[in-house]
Amino acid sequence: MQRIGVFVCWCGSNIAATVDVEAVAEALKNEPGVVYTADYQYMCSEGGQSRIKEAVKEHGLTGIVVCSCSPRMHEATFRKTAVAAGINPYMVEIANIREQCSWIHKDKVEGTEKAIILAKAAVAKLNLNAPLTAGESPVVKRALVIGGGIAGIQTALDIADAGYEVDIVEKSPTIGGKMAQLDKTFPTLDCAACILTPKMVDAASHEKINLYTYSEVEKVSGFVGNFTVDIRKKARNVNSDLCTGCGACTEKCPSRKAKSEFNMGLSNRGAIYIPFAQAIPNVPVIDHDACIHFKTGKCGLCEKVCTAKAIDFEQQDEIVTRQYGAIIAATGFNPIKLDKFDEYQYSQCPDVVTSLEFERLTNAAGPTKGVLLRPSDGEHPKTIVFVQCVGSRDTSGCGKQYCSKICCMYTAKHAMLVREKYPDTDVHVFYIDVRTPGKNFDEFQRRAVEQYDVDYIKGMVGKIAEENGKLKVQGSDLINGEQILIDADLVVLATAIEPDDSARSLASMLTASMDTNDFFTEAHPKLRPVESPTAGVFLSGVCQGPKDIPETVAQAGAAAAKVIGLLAKDKLTCNPCVAGSDELLCNGCSACKNVCPYGAIDYVEKEINDHGVREVRRVACVNEAVCQGCGACTVTCPSGAMDLKGFTNKQIMAEVDAICKN
């Protein structure tokens, strides 16, 4: 039997307000194995930890139960305290009486009763705990960044500047991401390309950075410090080593009906193309769906005009397998699709555009060379209506319930740029609220109203209809309490943003967590905002949640700092809570191997002595260096042969029994 000490934390008023902590400590005194109980205002403080150490020494404790907040917060803290007191760190159990009890109960009697039950369950488990010893595993000194936007580029540069090898995998033919499509950036109105292009060049020329553009992650296996990743390099059908970037092939291509992804479909491109002038690498790619040669077997004009002999129609996809110590997700975002918002006539009327399409219409490198023209007839619009929160803060089920965070600012930016360049143009902005929480953001938005006379209307647009070449915009003015109708030449929709389509499949490969909106979930929203709950996987940029460019760059640097801290270590301490197989019960069915996300389980032929009967049997064998203790195998095993150290079936059932008794 263990000698257990129970320590109940007040957590200030977080716990003590709805749990009688003294009653909890008193109720645990007679539990099996418990020889000491105490309560204290802040157990995680230096004073609280000192009390634990003193109690271990005075009462000869062999195990500790701390009734406090989530183990995600302070389990590591109390394990270190146990080690300092001479106790194995895995002889510590946390009863979560804050998040699972105090925070969800208002009645103190009810909260106290539940806290006692949770504490008794922890004691029951600890009585069956055994000391565990953690092993070590080497760290591969290389990082993988998935996504080549500003977040991925900045993360890669910071890691590479620290002296570590970095690979950037970008599914597009060039790095740069959404920022490359922008004209100006708020709140300084400086040129987006002027900021981004030097970063792109730095990433491409850095001796420690390797670019895999037009590539996607195919498979991820392994664990923190030792990931194995398969990268599919899609066939460009252009030899990057031979191509000089002269552009002759793109100029001569006769097939020019494909819509330009970079210009948001507002212009056409050739079947062989470079997305934009500053693209890195400056190597074309052939679109098989648009190419005459791949559709009919004819043409091949690009091959004939290429003096470098770089065109290779026989080129195939290639799988590259590399090992990494850390992986950073920087998959970015996309504007939401507007097929559920028919009231705005987006799919029917070419003069209703999204904000990102408007960026291309005003960009000097865009389809109209920076001259603002209506897509329908090429005329200059005299009245423009901006509609904010299209799909954001939407409770109808058509859009997203969250605020996309950047829309208020880029709408103000667009409005100012239009009024500055075209003073004869009337600009109206429909808004729910104006949200400008960043540095100098509020002043920026007020400039649009006070200096550029932009008409801000508090209210929502109910309907847009096209009539006699004009867009009839019907909306409500909540301040004046009236319905208004504006004849507009152009309507710009500030659409919500959502994670890139690749985020969910990537999360599955990384065994990373996602929220209901498909944003990657951080390990802790305040204390570990750039780490995934999956060890060795880090988050950078909008894949974690909506944010602007400065915030994205800041998070990219933070993620890089965490990665550098990981790669600086030669060895990592392994998790000793790993799976193990009872060879007498194992029937060799392979169910556990099939569900193991880390590839830690294999099968061997082994001679088994089953109650005096010796026979050769196929049994599961767990590689403890690879196993991460997720427990998938234990719940899958039909014979109950697989068990998890520290969370054995007996321990779990002991907790269940302790709860049911109450």
BELWOTA-V427226 format. One record per backbone hydrogen bond with DSSP energy under -1.0 kcal/mol. CO is the residue of the C=O (numbers start at 0). NH is the residue of the N-H. Records with the same first field share a line. If there is no record, write none. Layout:
BEGIN
CO->NH + NH
END
This chain:
BEGIN
2->61 + 62
3->34 + 35
4->64
5->37
6->66
7->39
9->14 + 15
10->13
12->16
14->17 + 18
18->20
19->23
20->24
21->25
22->26
23->27
25->28
27->30
30->33
32->3
35->5
37->7
39->9
40->10 + 11
41->44
44->48
45->49
46->50
47->51
48->52
49->53
50->54
51->55
52->56
53->57
54->58
62->4
63->92
64->6
65->94
66->8
67->96
69->72 + 73
70->74
73->77
74->78
75->79
76->80
77->81
78->82
79->83
80->84
81->86
82->85
87->90
90->63
92->65
94->67 + 96
96->101
97->102
100->103
106->110
107->111
108->112
109->113
110->114
111->115
112->116
113->117
114->118
115->119
116->120
117->121
118->122
119->123
120->124
121->125
122->126
124->127
125->128
134->573
136->571
139->141
141->324 + 325
142->166
143->327
144->168
145->329
147->175
148->152
149->153
150->154
151->155
152->156
153->157
154->158
155->159
156->160
158->163
159->162
164->142
165->209
166->144
167->211
168->146
169->214
171->213
177->180
178->181
182->191
184->188
189->184
190->194
191->195
192->196
195->199
196->200
197->201
198->202
199->203
200->204
201->205
205->208
207->165
209->167
211->169
213->233
215->231
218->229
220->227
222->225
224->139
225->222
226->323
227->220
228->321
229->217 + 218
230->319
231->215
232->317
235->285
236->311
238->242
246->250
247->251
248->252
254->270
257->268
259->264
260->263
262->265
266->259
270->286
272->284
275->278
279->174
280->282
284->272
286->289 + 290
290->294
291->295
292->296
299->303
300->304
305->308
309->238
311->314
317->232
319->230
321->228
323->226
324->224
325->143
326->537
327->145
328->539
331->499
333->497
337->340
340->343
341->344
342->463
344->348
348->351
350->490
352->492
353->357
354->358
355->359
356->360
357->361
362->365 + 369
365->368
367->370
373->377
378->373
381->425
382->488 + 489
383->427
384->491
385->429
386->493
388->390
389->495
390->399
399->393
401->392
403->405
405->409
406->410
407->411
408->412
409->413
410->414
411->415
412->416
413->417
414->418
415->419
416->420
417->421
421->424
425->383
426->454
427->385
428->456
429->387
430->458
437->440
439->443
440->444
441->445
442->446
443->447
444->448
445->449
446->450 + 451
447->453
454->428
456->430
457->477
459->475
462->473
464->471
466->469
469->466
470->487
471->464
472->485
473->461 + 462
474->483
476->480 + 481
481->476
483->474
485->472
487->470
489->384
490->352
491->386
492->354 + 494
493->389
495->335
497->333
499->502
501->505
502->506
503->507
504->508
505->509
506->511
512->520
514->517
518->514
523->527
527->523
529->538
530->522
533->536
535->326
536->531
537->328
540->543
542->519
547->551
548->552
549->553
550->554
551->555
552->556
553->557
554->558
555->559
556->560
557->561
558->562
559->563
560->564
561->565
562->566
563->567
565->568
569->138
571->136
575->577
577->644
579->642
581->584 + 585
589->593
590->594
591->595
599->622
601->620
603->618
605->616
607->614
609->612
612->609
614->607
616->605
618->603
620->601
621->623
622->625 + 626
630->634
632->636
640->581
642->579
643->646
647->651
648->652
649->653
650->654
651->655
652->656
653->657
654->658
655->659
656->660
658->661
END
